[in-house]
Amino acid sequence: MGYPLAHSLSPRLHAAALSSVGLTGNYRLFPISPGEFDAGIGGLLARMKGGEIHGINVTLPYKQSVLEHMDSLGDDARASGSVNTIWVNGSVVWGDNTDTAGFLTDLERAWPGLQPGQSIILGTGGAAVAVAWGLLQRNWHVTLIGRDLQTIRFSPRLQGFQSAGALSLMSWQSLTSGRLPDRISLLVNATPIGMHPGVANSPWPGGVPLPAGSHTYDLVYNPETTRLVRDARMQGHEARSGLGMLIEQAALGFERWTGRSPDREEMLKSVTASGDGSES
Ligand code: NAP
């Protein structure tokens, strides 16, 4: 469920996941407009409890607002304050956030030798906070960089990291003012800048070199090679887009719903078969 949903890749990913474990099923999109949110989530949860629906993915703009409809939350949902996966156990409705584990798995697969150090995350939305929570658990220092810092409300777990000095906030202007932390080894883009159709855009300011020796992870996966990833590679940096995270977070949700582990390679093929994975 989300709004709008017309260009979601999830039906293809989950069709491949189902076929890879020999299950039949149907992954349907439920676009629910903001004015219909309460009735929409109520209806879907009733159908889950009745056994008609096995699991729900939640995407923008409802990842935070579904929280209060959950009976129980996984650690990652509680800490990041957002839910992207819902399932029922008995009569208990569970919500968790598989973006955190999806990101960490793909990061560690991409750069197994990368040691925790200073990281900066561009953006302060749901995905930025889910990634920050993952990195903090792995002993990274995290600076979230956003254009509106007044509205951010961290969960108690993240407030703890903030008090301990491992999590901080900086304004978007810091990118050009030269006031970024020293020795940044990981830069994460968690804004939609560079996403189709704005493929010529980069969140990193033109003319400013990327932090020396840093790795760049762009959560945007459409196009598969974003402007930021291309620019980083041209400057001699290791860089990766968010396609691997997309597959992994979907696979982890599928495992919660079915108890089966899908073939990630088949899932990847389902969204890159057209050649470039460029559909959103
Ligand atoms: P979100 O909650 O809407 O947050 C977006 C963030 O980007 C906000 O902090 C927003 O700032 C900032 N932003 C947007 N446009 C900006 C601009 N022009 N300049 C500066 N900041 C800007 O969205 P989200 O769920 O966190 O998702 C963010 C991106 O990650 C999306 O592209 C999404 O597709 C991607 N994502 C990828 C995966 C994956 O599996 N690879 C998973 C989750 C998300 P304001 O609050 O000031 O608007």
Boltz pocket constraint, residues with backbone or C-beta under 6 A from the ligand:
constraints:
  - pocket:
      binder: B
      contacts: [[A, 60], [A, 99], [A, 102], [A, 122], [A, 123], [A, 124], [A, 125], [A, 126], [A, 127], [A, 128], [A, 146], [A, 147], [A, 148], [A, 172], [A, 189], [A, 190], [A, 191], [A, 192], [A, 193], [A, 195], [A, 218], [A, 219], [A, 220], [A, 221], [A, 242], [A, 243], [A, 245], [A, 246], [A, 247], [A, 249]]
      max_distance: 6.0
